[in-house]
């Protein structure tokens, strides 16, 4: 029940961020998150690296918002996105995939009245969350392989030759999905 409450609070906190329009309140939330990061014993440098990786997405959102809504709204959205990305990072570092799966299973419990198998949904969510670092590692392995073959993996070349990354990635992921399916069938989670 504790993890379910934590998950609900995370969702409410994340949604509430986007309703705030005051810079002072957002600055206070930013300070609160820095304190929360330190209390959870998460490296501030790692949190900054995580946000730095998302800068292209945040800048793209800012450009769209400047064009459609104006500079003030764009700055507000950027600050909100940074805050939400940071709290998501903190939540991800302090919660395992199984805990998230259990929380979602608990939240979906009322669907059992309608004949929905919430355990299957919880297992699917757990597998999906577990797959994220696997995909990240696979992409890095493919990039390292291409670099060792002498292919320049600059950002522009990655976009130009996305098929060099995506085709092996899909083959690898499909192979892993087949192994997971076989494991789930053998353990009785899924009928053939």
N, C-alpha and C positions, 0 to 999 in steps of 0.2 A: 504494500500500500504506500510505503514511503517513496518508492521510485515513481509510482503513478502520480503522487502529489508533486514530486519534483518535475515530472514531465508536463503536467498541467500548468504549473507555475512558469516553466520555461516558455510554453506556448502563449500564455497570457502576457508575460513580460515582453516577448518578441512582438506580438501584435500591438501592444500598448505603445511601444516605441514610435510606431508610425503615426500615432495620433497626436504626438507632442509637437508643438510648433514654436516652442520657446528655446532660444539658444542657451540660456542659463540653466534650464532644467536638463537639457541634453549634456551640457558640460558637467553638471552634477552626476548624471548617470555615467558619464565617462570616468569620472573619478571613482565612483562606486565600483565600476567594473575593474579598474586598476587594483583597488583594494581586494576585490573578490578574486582576482587572478593571483595576487600574493597569498591570500588566505588558503587558496586551493593548491598552493605550492606549484604553480605553473610558471614556467620561465616567461618573463616579459619579452625577452628577445624572440622566443618562438612564437608568441602571440603577434608580435610586430611582423615577423616573417610571414605568418599566415595572412595577415591583412595586406602586406605588400604584394603577395601573389594575386590578390583580388583587385588590385589597383586598376588593371585594364577594364574590368567589368564596371567598377565604380566610376571611372572616367567616362566610359561609354554612356552610362546612365546619366551622368552629369551633363554631357553634351546634348543628349536628347531632352533633358529637362530645361536646359538653358534655351534651347530652340523652341520648346513648346510652352514653358511656364515662366521662364525668367531666371535670372541669376540667383535671387534669394531662395527660391524653391529648390534650385539645383544644389545649392550649398546645404540646405536642410536635408535633402534626400541623401547626399553624400555622407553627412555626419550620421544620419540614421542607419545607413547601410554599414558603415564602419562599426557602429555600436552593435548592430544585430550580428554581423559576422564575428565579432569578438565574443559575444555571449554564446553563440553557437559553437565556437571553438572551445570555450570554457566547458560548456555542457558536454561536448564530445570527448574532452579529455577526462572528465570526471564520471562519465557514464559508459558502461560497456554496451555492446550491441545486444547482448542477452537481456540486460536491464531495460533497454529501450523496447525490445520486443515484448517483454513481460508487461511493461506499462501500456503499450498499445493493445495487447491482449486484454488487459483489465479494463481499459476504456471501451473496448468493443464488446464486452460481456453482454450488454443488453441485446445485442444482435442475435444471441443464442435463442431468444424467444421466437425469432423469425426463421429459425433453422439454419442460420449461418454458422459455419465452423470457424470460430475465431482462432482456434489453434493453428489452422493452416495459414491464416492471414499473419499471425504472429511469426510463424516460421519463415514465411516469404519476406517479411520486413527484416527479420534477423539476417537472412541470407543476403538481401540487397545491401544492408549496411555493412556486412562483412566483406562484400565484393568491392567496395569503394577502394580500400587500400590495395587490394589485389590488382584492380585495373590500373591504379597509379603505378604500382611496381612493374606491371607488364609494359606499360608505355615507356617507363625508364629503361627497361631491358631492351626494348626494340630500338630506342634512340641510341643506346650504347652500342648495340650491334651495328646500326647504320654508321655511327661514327667510326667504329673499328674498320668498316669497309671503305672509309674515306669520303663518306657523304657529309657535306656541311649541314649541320642541324641548327642553323640560325633560325630565328623566329619566322623570317620571310620564307625560307626554304621549307620549313615545317608546314606552312600554309600552302605553298605551291605544290608540294609533294605529300599531301596529307594521306594519299593512298598508300605510301610506303609505311605509314604507321598504322592506319586503320585496318587494312586487309590482314596483316599478321595478328593484330589485336583481336579482331573478330574470330579468326580461326582459333586462337588460344582460348578466348572466352567461351566459345561454343564447346570446345573440348572439356573445359572445366565445368561447364553447366551439365554436360553429359555425365561426368563423374559424380557431381552432386546429386543428379537425378537418380543414378544407380544407387548411391548411398542412401538416399531417402526411401527408395523402393525397398532396399534390403532391410531397412529399419522399420518398415511398416508405416511410414508417414503418408505415402502416396500409393494409390492402387495403380496397377499396370493397365 
